Amino acid sequence: MSASDGRRRKLFSEVLKDGDRRYKITLNAKDKSQSLEQNKFQLKKDINPTDIKVDINSFKTLRKGRILIETGSEE
């Protein structure tokens, strides 16, 4: 996008103001005997985001047995 297009480039602050908000939650496993992948699979099976109609943007595994879930709404 160049200045000759007649469009002005947005500032980073303007993009954040207009953009979608993201909400993040970090979960820690109580039982350290299961692997991180087993915990992730169990969480997906128990929650099942399609049944409860929750829009999950990302589902990541972190260090020390933590899982990060990022959604588009606070609910």
Phi and psi restraints in degrees (range 20) as a CNS / XPLOR table:
assign (resid 1 and name C) (resid 2 and name N)
       (resid 2 and name CA) (resid 2 and name C) 1.0 -111.0 20.0 2
assign (resid 2 and name N) (resid 2 and name CA)
       (resid 2 and name C) (resid 3 and name N) 1.0 168.5 20.0 2
assign (resid 2 and name C) (resid 3 and name N)
       (resid 3 and name CA) (resid 3 and name C) 1.0 -67.3 20.0 2
assign (resid 3 and name N) (resid 3 and name CA)
       (resid 3 and name C) (resid 4 and name N) 1.0 -22.9 20.0 2
assign (resid 3 and name C) (resid 4 and name N)
       (resid 4 and name CA) (resid 4 and name C) 1.0 -72.3 20.0 2
assign (resid 4 and name N) (resid 4 and name CA)
       (resid 4 and name C) (resid 5 and name N) 1.0 -15.4 20.0 2
assign (resid 4 and name C) (resid 5 and name N)
       (resid 5 and name CA) (resid 5 and name C) 1.0 -71.0 20.0 2
assign (resid 5 and name N) (resid 5 and name CA)
       (resid 5 and name C) (resid 6 and name N) 1.0 -15.4 20.0 2
assign (resid 5 and name C) (resid 6 and name N)
       (resid 6 and name CA) (resid 6 and name C) 1.0 86.6 20.0 2
assign (resid 6 and name N) (resid 6 and name CA)
       (resid 6 and name C) (resid 7 and name N) 1.0 0.1 20.0 2
assign (resid 6 and name C) (resid 7 and name N)
       (resid 7 and name CA) (resid 7 and name C) 1.0 -105.1 20.0 2
assign (resid 7 and name N) (resid 7 and name CA)
       (resid 7 and name C) (resid 8 and name N) 1.0 142.7 20.0 2
assign (resid 7 and name C) (resid 8 and name N)
       (resid 8 and name CA) (resid 8 and name C) 1.0 -97.3 20.0 2
assign (resid 8 and name N) (resid 8 and name CA)
       (resid 8 and name C) (resid 9 and name N) 1.0 137.6 20.0 2
assign (resid 8 and name C) (resid 9 and name N)
       (resid 9 and name CA) (resid 9 and name C) 1.0 -68.7 20.0 2
assign (resid 9 and name N) (resid 9 and name CA)
       (resid 9 and name C) (resid 10 and name N) 1.0 140.4 20.0 2
assign (resid 9 and name C) (resid 10 and name N)
       (resid 10 and name CA) (resid 10 and name C) 1.0 -80.0 20.0 2
assign (resid 10 and name N) (resid 10 and name CA)
       (resid 10 and name C) (resid 11 and name N) 1.0 145.6 20.0 2
assign (resid 10 and name C) (resid 11 and name N)
       (resid 11 and name CA) (resid 11 and name C) 1.0 -76.3 20.0 2
assign (resid 11 and name N) (resid 11 and name CA)
       (resid 11 and name C) (resid 12 and name N) 1.0 157.3 20.0 2
assign (resid 11 and name C) (resid 12 and name N)
       (resid 12 and name CA) (resid 12 and name C) 1.0 -58.2 20.0 2
assign (resid 12 and name N) (resid 12 and name CA)
       (resid 12 and name C) (resid 13 and name N) 1.0 -40.7 20.0 2
assign (resid 12 and name C) (resid 13 and name N)
       (resid 13 and name CA) (resid 13 and name C) 1.0 -64.5 20.0 2
assign (resid 13 and name N) (resid 13 and name CA)
       (resid 13 and name C) (resid 14 and name N) 1.0 -33.6 20.0 2
assign (resid 13 and name C) (resid 14 and name N)
       (resid 14 and name CA) (resid 14 and name C) 1.0 -69.7 20.0 2
assign (resid 14 and name N) (resid 14 and name CA)
       (resid 14 and name C) (resid 15 and name N) 1.0 -38.2 20.0 2
assign (resid 14 and name C) (resid 15 and name N)
       (resid 15 and name CA) (resid 15 and name C) 1.0 -65.1 20.0 2
assign (resid 15 and name N) (resid 15 and name CA)
       (resid 15 and name C) (resid 16 and name N) 1.0 -42.7 20.0 2
assign (resid 15 and name C) (resid 16 and name N)
       (resid 16 and name CA) (resid 16 and name C) 1.0 -65.5 20.0 2
assign (resid 16 and name N) (resid 16 and name CA)
       (resid 16 and name C) (resid 17 and name N) 1.0 -37.7 20.0 2
assign (resid 16 and name C) (resid 17 and name N)
       (resid 17 and name CA) (resid 17 and name C) 1.0 -65.2 20.0 2
assign (resid 17 and name N) (resid 17 and name CA)
       (resid 17 and name C) (resid 18 and name N) 1.0 -42.5 20.0 2
assign (resid 17 and name C) (resid 18 and name N)
       (resid 18 and name CA) (resid 18 and name C) 1.0 -81.4 20.0 2
assign (resid 18 and name N) (resid 18 and name CA)
       (resid 18 and name C) (resid 19 and name N) 1.0 -26.6 20.0 2
assign (resid 18 and name C) (resid 19 and name N)
       (resid 19 and name CA) (resid 19 and name C) 1.0 -70.1 20.0 2
assign (resid 19 and name N) (resid 19 and name CA)
       (resid 19 and name C) (resid 20 and name N) 1.0 172.9 20.0 2
assign (resid 19 and name C) (resid 20 and name N)
       (resid 20 and name CA) (resid 20 and name C) 1.0 -80.4 20.0 2
assign (resid 20 and name N) (resid 20 and name CA)
       (resid 20 and name C) (resid 21 and name N) 1.0 146.6 20.0 2
assign (resid 20 and name C) (resid 21 and name N)
       (resid 21 and name CA) (resid 21 and name C) 1.0 -86.7 20.0 2
assign (resid 21 and name N) (resid 21 and name CA)
       (resid 21 and name C) (resid 22 and name N) 1.0 149.3 20.0 2
assign (resid 21 and name C) (resid 22 and name N)
       (resid 22 and name CA) (resid 22 and name C) 1.0 -125.3 20.0 2
assign (resid 22 and name N) (resid 22 and name CA)
       (resid 22 and name C) (resid 23 and name N) 1.0 137.9 20.0 2
assign (resid 22 and name C) (resid 23 and name N)
       (resid 23 and name CA) (resid 23 and name C) 1.0 -115.4 20.0 2
assign (resid 23 and name N) (resid 23 and name CA)
       (resid 23 and name C) (resid 24 and name N) 1.0 136.6 20.0 2
assign (resid 23 and name C) (resid 24 and name N)
       (resid 24 and name CA) (resid 24 and name C) 1.0 -123.8 20.0 2
assign (resid 24 and name N) (resid 24 and name CA)
       (resid 24 and name C) (resid 25 and name N) 1.0 142.9 20.0 2
assign (resid 24 and name C) (resid 25 and name N)
       (resid 25 and name CA) (resid 25 and name C) 1.0 -134.7 20.0 2
assign (resid 25 and name N) (resid 25 and name CA)
       (resid 25 and name C) (resid 26 and name N) 1.0 138.8 20.0 2
assign (resid 25 and name C) (resid 26 and name N)
       (resid 26 and name CA) (resid 26 and name C) 1.0 -112.3 20.0 2
assign (resid 26 and name N) (resid 26 and name CA)
       (resid 26 and name C) (resid 27 and name N) 1.0 129.9 20.0 2
assign (resid 26 and name C) (resid 27 and name N)
       (resid 27 and name CA) (resid 27 and name C) 1.0 -112.4 20.0 2
assign (resid 27 and name N) (resid 27 and name CA)
       (resid 27 and name C) (resid 28 and name N) 1.0 140.2 20.0 2
assign (resid 27 and name C) (resid 28 and name N)
       (resid 28 and name CA) (resid 28 and name C) 1.0 -112.9 20.0 2
assign (resid 28 and name N) (resid 28 and name CA)
       (resid 28 and name C) (resid 29 and name N) 1.0 139.3 20.0 2
assign (resid 28 and name C) (resid 29 and name N)
       (resid 29 and name CA) (resid 29 and name C) 1.0 -78.9 20.0 2
assign (resid 29 and name N) (resid 29 and name CA)
       (resid 29 and name C) (resid 30 and name N) 1.0 133.8 20.0 2
assign (resid 29 and name C) (resid 30 and name N)
       (resid 30 and name CA) (resid 30 and name C) 1.0 -75.7 20.0 2
assign (resid 30 and name N) (resid 30 and name CA)
       (resid 30 and name C) (resid 31 and name N) 1.0 -40.9 20.0 2
assign (resid 30 and name C) (resid 31 and name N)
       (resid 31 and name CA) (resid 31 and name C) 1.0 -95.0 20.0 2
assign (resid 31 and name N) (resid 31 and name CA)
       (resid 31 and name C) (resid 32 and name N) 1.0 109.4 20.0 2
assign (resid 31 and name C) (resid 32 and name N)
       (resid 32 and name CA) (resid 32 and name C) 1.0 -83.1 20.0 2
assign (resid 32 and name N) (resid 32 and name CA)
       (resid 32 and name C) (resid 33 and name N) 1.0 -2.0 20.0 2
assign (resid 32 and name C) (resid 33 and name N)
       (resid 33 and name CA) (resid 33 and name C) 1.0 -76.2 20.0 2
assign (resid 33 and name N) (resid 33 and name CA)
       (resid 33 and name C) (resid 34 and name N) 1.0 -25.1 20.0 2
assign (resid 33 and name C) (resid 34 and name N)
       (resid 34 and name CA) (resid 34 and name C) 1.0 -85.4 20.0 2
assign (resid 34 and name N) (resid 34 and name CA)
       (resid 34 and name C) (resid 35 and name N) 1.0 152.9 20.0 2
assign (resid 34 and name C) (resid 35 and name N)
       (resid 35 and name CA) (resid 35 and name C) 1.0 -74.7 20.0 2
assign (resid 35 and name N) (resid 35 and name CA)
       (resid 35 and name C) (resid 36 and name N) 1.0 164.5 20.0 2
assign (resid 35 and name C) (resid 36 and name N)
       (resid 36 and name CA) (resid 36 and name C) 1.0 -63.4 20.0 2
assign (resid 36 and name N) (resid 36 and name CA)
       (resid 36 and name C) (resid 37 and name N) 1.0 -38.6 20.0 2
assign (resid 36 and name C) (resid 37 and name N)
       (resid 37 and name CA) (resid 37 and name C) 1.0 -67.3 20.0 2
assign (resid 37 and name N) (resid 37 and name CA)
       (resid 37 and name C) (resid 38 and name N) 1.0 -36.3 20.0 2
assign (resid 37 and name C) (resid 38 and name N)
       (resid 38 and name CA) (resid 38 and name C) 1.0 -65.4 20.0 2
assign (resid 38 and name N) (resid 38 and name CA)
       (resid 38 and name C) (resid 39 and name N) 1.0 -40.9 20.0 2
assign (resid 38 and name C) (resid 39 and name N)
       (resid 39 and name CA) (resid 39 and name C) 1.0 -63.7 20.0 2
assign (resid 39 and name N) (resid 39 and name CA)
       (resid 39 and name C) (resid 40 and name N) 1.0 -41.7 20.0 2
assign (resid 39 and name C) (resid 40 and name N)
       (resid 40 and name CA) (resid 40 and name C) 1.0 -63.8 20.0 2
assign (resid 40 and name N) (resid 40 and name CA)
       (resid 40 and name C) (resid 41 and name N) 1.0 -45.4 20.0 2
assign (resid 40 and name C) (resid 41 and name N)
       (resid 41 and name CA) (resid 41 and name C) 1.0 -62.5 20.0 2
assign (resid 41 and name N) (resid 41 and name CA)
       (resid 41 and name C) (resid 42 and name N) 1.0 -43.8 20.0 2
assign (resid 41 and name C) (resid 42 and name N)
       (resid 42 and name CA) (resid 42 and name C) 1.0 -63.8 20.0 2
assign (resid 42 and name N) (resid 42 and name CA)
       (resid 42 and name C) (resid 43 and name N) 1.0 -40.4 20.0 2
assign (resid 42 and name C) (resid 43 and name N)
       (resid 43 and name CA) (resid 43 and name C) 1.0 -65.1 20.0 2
assign (resid 43 and name N) (resid 43 and name CA)
       (resid 43 and name C) (resid 44 and name N) 1.0 -43.7 20.0 2
assign (resid 43 and name C) (resid 44 and name N)
       (resid 44 and name CA) (resid 44 and name C) 1.0 -62.7 20.0 2
assign (resid 44 and name N) (resid 44 and name CA)
       (resid 44 and name C) (resid 45 and name N) 1.0 -39.0 20.0 2
assign (resid 44 and name C) (resid 45 and name N)
       (resid 45 and name CA) (resid 45 and name C) 1.0 -69.1 20.0 2
assign (resid 45 and name N) (resid 45 and name CA)
       (resid 45 and name C) (resid 46 and name N) 1.0 -42.1 20.0 2
assign (resid 45 and name C) (resid 46 and name N)
       (resid 46 and name CA) (resid 46 and name C) 1.0 -73.3 20.0 2
assign (resid 46 and name N) (resid 46 and name CA)
       (resid 46 and name C) (resid 47 and name N) 1.0 -41.3 20.0 2
assign (resid 46 and name C) (resid 47 and name N)
       (resid 47 and name CA) (resid 47 and name C) 1.0 -80.7 20.0 2
assign (resid 47 and name N) (resid 47 and name CA)
       (resid 47 and name C) (resid 48 and name N) 1.0 -47.5 20.0 2
assign (resid 47 and name C) (resid 48 and name N)
       (resid 48 and name CA) (resid 48 and name C) 1.0 47.5 20.0 2
assign (resid 48 and name N) (resid 48 and name CA)
       (resid 48 and name C) (resid 49 and name N) 1.0 81.2 20.0 2
assign (resid 48 and name C) (resid 49 and name N)
       (resid 49 and name CA) (resid 49 and name C) 1.0 -56.8 20.0 2
assign (resid 49 and name N) (resid 49 and name CA)
       (resid 49 and name C) (resid 50 and name N) 1.0 -27.6 20.0 2
assign (resid 49 and name C) (resid 50 and name N)
       (resid 50 and name CA) (resid 50 and name C) 1.0 -71.3 20.0 2
assign (resid 50 and name N) (resid 50 and name CA)
       (resid 50 and name C) (resid 51 and name N) 1.0 -32.5 20.0 2
assign (resid 50 and name C) (resid 51 and name N)
       (resid 51 and name CA) (resid 51 and name C) 1.0 -70.6 20.0 2
assign (resid 51 and name N) (resid 51 and name CA)
       (resid 51 and name C) (resid 52 and name N) 1.0 -39.6 20.0 2
assign (resid 51 and name C) (resid 52 and name N)
       (resid 52 and name CA) (resid 52 and name C) 1.0 -94.9 20.0 2
assign (resid 52 and name N) (resid 52 and name CA)
       (resid 52 and name C) (resid 53 and name N) 1.0 5.4 20.0 2
assign (resid 52 and name C) (resid 53 and name N)
       (resid 53 and name CA) (resid 53 and name C) 1.0 54.2 20.0 2
assign (resid 53 and name N) (resid 53 and name CA)
       (resid 53 and name C) (resid 54 and name N) 1.0 54.0 20.0 2
assign (resid 53 and name C) (resid 54 and name N)
       (resid 54 and name CA) (resid 54 and name C) 1.0 -110.5 20.0 2
assign (resid 54 and name N) (resid 54 and name CA)
       (resid 54 and name C) (resid 55 and name N) 1.0 131.0 20.0 2
assign (resid 54 and name C) (resid 55 and name N)
       (resid 55 and name CA) (resid 55 and name C) 1.0 -89.2 20.0 2
assign (resid 55 and name N) (resid 55 and name CA)
       (resid 55 and name C) (resid 56 and name N) 1.0 102.5 20.0 2
assign (resid 55 and name C) (resid 56 and name N)
       (resid 56 and name CA) (resid 56 and name C) 1.0 -97.7 20.0 2
assign (resid 56 and name N) (resid 56 and name CA)
       (resid 56 and name C) (resid 57 and name N) 1.0 120.6 20.0 2
assign (resid 56 and name C) (resid 57 and name N)
       (resid 57 and name CA) (resid 57 and name C) 1.0 -82.6 20.0 2
assign (resid 57 and name N) (resid 57 and name CA)
       (resid 57 and name C) (resid 58 and name N) 1.0 -39.8 20.0 2
assign (resid 57 and name C) (resid 58 and name N)
       (resid 58 and name CA) (resid 58 and name C) 1.0 -147.9 20.0 2
assign (resid 58 and name N) (resid 58 and name CA)
       (resid 58 and name C) (resid 59 and name N) 1.0 154.3 20.0 2
assign (resid 58 and name C) (resid 59 and name N)
       (resid 59 and name CA) (resid 59 and name C) 1.0 -141.4 20.0 2
assign (resid 59 and name N) (resid 59 and name CA)
       (resid 59 and name C) (resid 60 and name N) 1.0 99.6 20.0 2
assign (resid 59 and name C) (resid 60 and name N)
       (resid 60 and name CA) (resid 60 and name C) 1.0 -120.1 20.0 2
assign (resid 60 and name N) (resid 60 and name CA)
       (resid 60 and name C) (resid 61 and name N) 1.0 149.1 20.0 2
assign (resid 60 and name C) (resid 61 and name N)
       (resid 61 and name CA) (resid 61 and name C) 1.0 -95.6 20.0 2
assign (resid 61 and name N) (resid 61 and name CA)
       (resid 61 and name C) (resid 62 and name N) 1.0 138.2 20.0 2
assign (resid 61 and name C) (resid 62 and name N)
       (resid 62 and name CA) (resid 62 and name C) 1.0 -117.4 20.0 2
assign (resid 62 and name N) (resid 62 and name CA)
       (resid 62 and name C) (resid 63 and name N) 1.0 178.2 20.0 2
assign (resid 62 and name C) (resid 63 and name N)
       (resid 63 and name CA) (resid 63 and name C) 1.0 -70.5 20.0 2
assign (resid 63 and name N) (resid 63 and name CA)
       (resid 63 and name C) (resid 64 and name N) 1.0 161.8 20.0 2
assign (resid 63 and name C) (resid 64 and name N)
       (resid 64 and name CA) (resid 64 and name C) 1.0 59.6 20.0 2
assign (resid 64 and name N) (resid 64 and name CA)
       (resid 64 and name C) (resid 65 and name N) 1.0 34.6 20.0 2
assign (resid 64 and name C) (resid 65 and name N)
       (resid 65 and name CA) (resid 65 and name C) 1.0 74.4 20.0 2
assign (resid 65 and name N) (resid 65 and name CA)
       (resid 65 and name C) (resid 66 and name N) 1.0 24.5 20.0 2
assign (resid 65 and name C) (resid 66 and name N)
       (resid 66 and name CA) (resid 66 and name C) 1.0 -101.8 20.0 2
assign (resid 66 and name N) (resid 66 and name CA)
       (resid 66 and name C) (resid 67 and name N) 1.0 151.8 20.0 2
assign (resid 66 and name C) (resid 67 and name N)
       (resid 67 and name CA) (resid 67 and name C) 1.0 -126.7 20.0 2
assign (resid 67 and name N) (resid 67 and name CA)
       (resid 67 and name C) (resid 68 and name N) 1.0 132.6 20.0 2
assign (resid 67 and name C) (resid 68 and name N)
       (resid 68 and name CA) (resid 68 and name C) 1.0 -107.7 20.0 2
assign (resid 68 and name N) (resid 68 and name CA)
       (resid 68 and name C) (resid 69 and name N) 1.0 126.4 20.0 2
assign (resid 68 and name C) (resid 69 and name N)
       (resid 69 and name CA) (resid 69 and name C) 1.0 -117.0 20.0 2
assign (resid 69 and name N) (resid 69 and name CA)
       (resid 69 and name C) (resid 70 and name N) 1.0 128.2 20.0 2
assign (resid 69 and name C) (resid 70 and name N)
       (resid 70 and name CA) (resid 70 and name C) 1.0 -119.0 20.0 2
assign (resid 70 and name N) (resid 70 and name CA)
       (resid 70 and name C) (resid 71 and name N) 1.0 127.7 20.0 2
assign (resid 70 and name C) (resid 71 and name N)
       (resid 71 and name CA) (resid 71 and name C) 1.0 -126.1 20.0 2
assign (resid 71 and name N) (resid 71 and name CA)
       (resid 71 and name C) (resid 72 and name N) 1.0 168.6 20.0 2
assign (resid 71 and name C) (resid 72 and name N)
       (resid 72 and name CA) (resid 72 and name C) 1.0 -93.8 20.0 2
assign (resid 72 and name N) (resid 72 and name CA)
       (resid 72 and name C) (resid 73 and name N) 1.0 -9.6 20.0 2
assign (resid 72 and name C) (resid 73 and name N)
       (resid 73 and name CA) (resid 73 and name C) 1.0 -135.2 20.0 2
assign (resid 73 and name N) (resid 73 and name CA)
       (resid 73 and name C) (resid 74 and name N) 1.0 157.0 20.0 2
assign (resid 73 and name C) (resid 74 and name N)
       (resid 74 and name CA) (resid 74 and name C) 1.0 -71.8 20.0 2
assign (resid 74 and name N) (resid 74 and name CA)
       (resid 74 and name C) (resid 75 and name N) 1.0 -25.7 20.0 2
